[in-house]
Each structure stands twice: as structure tokens, then as C-alpha cells.
Amino acid sequence: MPLAIAPLSPPAGPLAGLPLLHLEQARGVLQVRLNRPAKRNSINDGLLAQLHAVHVNVPADIGAAVLNGAAAKERVRAFLDRPAHKVDQP
């Protein structure tokens, strides 16, 4: 029997409406995605303040958090179009 996976949903309350972060939660896990791809997700004062808001307002039913960053489409495309590198064997 396949495992049913609950869809991710955006959190409500104080965690709603953080423009520099994309938040989703499901089954006790909060996914926090930095949302500044044009700036390579560099952390500035605004992003740091929003990360702090998430930290102090994590819902009680969250047991783990995953932090990652949104990628600019151009960077992903450039990475996928790179030629494969040959690895030297000792």
C-alpha cells in the first residue's frame, strides 16, 4: 500500500505574509525557503528579521524544519547546461 503524503500548506497567523520566505508545512515539518533568488538568497537585515519571526513563532506541532533557498532559473539552467567534468582517478 503506497504511503499517503499530505500536501504542504502555508502556515497561518504570524508566519503568514513573510515576502522574503516561502513557508510550507506538512506532517510536523516546516519547510522554510529563502526567497531572494535574484540576490542568490543572501541574508540581509529584512531576511534575518523574517527568519527570527519564524524561529520565535514556530507552531507547537512542528518537530523539524528544513531550510533551503529558491534558485534563479538562469542559475539552474546554467548548471544543467554545463559540460560534465571528468574526475581524475588516483
N, C-alpha and C positions, 0 to 999 in steps of 0.2 A: 504494500500500500504506500503510495507516494506521500511524503510529508507535506502537509498544507502549510504554506508560508503566508503569514498575514501581510497585507500590503502596508507599506510605510505611509505614515500620516504625519502631517506637520503638527508640531505641538501648539497648544493654545496658551492663553494667559500671558505672562511676562515674556515668554520666549517667542511669541508671535511678532512679526514685523521687525525683524533684525535684517536690514538690507545687505549687510556685508557677510551674512552667514545664511546658508541653506540648511535647515534643520528638518530631520525626519526621525520618527520613532516607530518602533515595532518590537513587540515581544521583549520588552525590557532593555532594548538597545537604542541609544540615541546616536544618530549619525549627524555629525557636525561638519559641513563642507564650507571651507573658506571660499568666499565668492568675490574675489578680486582678480580674475584671470588676466586682465589687461596689465596688471601690476605684478603678475606672477605670484599672486597671493601673499605678497609681502605684508607684514604686520605693521600697521600704523596705529596711532592713538585710537581712532574710531573702531578699528577691528579689535584691538585689545580690550576696549570697553565692552564691546559686544560679547567677546569670549568670557569676560568676567561676569557679565549678566547671565550667561548660560551656566557658568560654574556655580553661582550662588542661587540659581533658580531651577536646578535640575529636579524634575518630578521624582517623588518618592519611589515610584515603580520602575525607575531606570537603574539597572545594575551595571551597565557598561556603556562607554562612549567610544565612538570611532571618529577620529579626526582625519580629514583629508582635504584636498584642495581641488577646486574647479580648474580645469585645464582650458586654455585658449585653443580654439580649433586649429589655428595656424601651427601652434607648437605640436599638437598631436599629429597633424598631417606631416609636418617636417620630420618628426620622429619615425613615422611609419614609412616615409619615402627614403629614409637613409639606406645606403647600401649596408649589407651585413658585414660585420668586422670579423676578420679571421683571427682566431685566438691561437697564439703561439703555444705549442706544447713543449714542455721541458725535455 
